[in-house]
Amino acid sequence: MASCLQEVVVSGSSEDECMHLWDLGTATTLVSYRPAAPGSAAAVAPIGRDFLAIAQNAKASLHVFQWRRDQPHARMALPERLVAIAATADGVHIAGGADSGRVYLWEACTGAAAP
């Protein structure tokens, strides 16, 4: 029985201003995230097994991508620009830290502030 697991790497390129998802086993590009140029990405975090969050560097917004899609699945406006993000292992919540020292927590599927 074949495994459905796939090892991938996310990298940024200032040359083509994209972030790329690579298959580690074959060294092939699976998808390129165009609205996520490395100079515009402040932080990147996987959300569960299906999504990738990218905090924008120049503005207070977060783009959420499905792993195999090159356009954002969702765009979230944020109270301030984030410099770090992380998601819970189950992908239910995302936490983000800002330059101000504030930490934000919200539900990944709705973008609503977590209780």
N, C-alpha and C positions, 0 to 999 in steps of 0.2 A: 504494500500500500504506500503510495507516494505521500510525502509530507506537504501540507499546505502552507507551511511556514516559509517565509522568504526574508533573508537578511538584506537590509537596505541601508544606504547612507544618504544623508542630506548634505549638500555642499552649496556654497555660494560662489558666484563668478562675477567679478567686476567687469570682465570683458564683454559679456553679453547681458549683464544686469539682470540675471535670473538666479533663482535657487533651483537646484536640480535634485531629483530623487533617483538614485542609482541602485541597480541590482548588484549586490556585492559579489555574487557568484559568477555573473557573466560580464560585469563591468559595462553594462549598457544603461543608458538613460531611460528611465521609465516614464518620467514626466518632468516638465519644466514649469515652475511657478513664476509667471511673468510679473504679476503685480507685487512681487516680493523680491525686488532687487536687493543684493547684499547691503548696499549702502543705506537702504531704507528699512532693513530688518534689525530691530534692536534685540530680539530674543525669539527663539523657536522652541516649541515643545510638542511632543506627540500627545494626542488626546485619545485614550483607549487604543484600539487596534485599527481604527478606520480614518482618523482625522489628524491634521497637523495644524497647530496654531502658530501664527507669526505676528508678533507685536511690531508695529511700524515705528521706525526711528524718528521720523520727522513730524509725526502727528499722533494724537491720542486715539489710535484705532488698532483693532486686532482683526486679522483676516484668518478665517478658518477654511482649510482646504480638505477635501477628501483626498486620500493618498494618490489616487490615479487620475485626478481631474486637475486641469491647469488653471481653472478659474475659481475664485473663492466660492465656497458653499455658503458662507455667511460673513458679513462685515459687522463688527461691533464698535460703536462709538464708546469711548472710555472717558472717565472724569479727568484723567491726565495721562501723559505719555508714560508707558511702562519701560523698565530697563531689564526686567527679568520676569519670566513666566514659568509655570509648572502646572501639570494636571495630575489629578489623583489617578492611581493605577486603573481604576474602573472607568475613567473618563467622564465621571459625573460632574466634577467641579474643576475649575481653573482658578489658580491664584496668580496674582500679578503684583510686583513691587515697583514703586515709582521712585524717582529721584528725591521726592519730598520725604521719603521714609514710610509713606503709607503703603499698606498692603490691602489689596482688594480680593474678594472671593466671590465668584458667581457660578451659576449653573451653566455648564457647557451647552446643553441642548437648547436653552431658551435665552441665554445672555442676561437673565435676571440676577440681581444680587442675591447671594445665598443668605438664608436666615441665620 
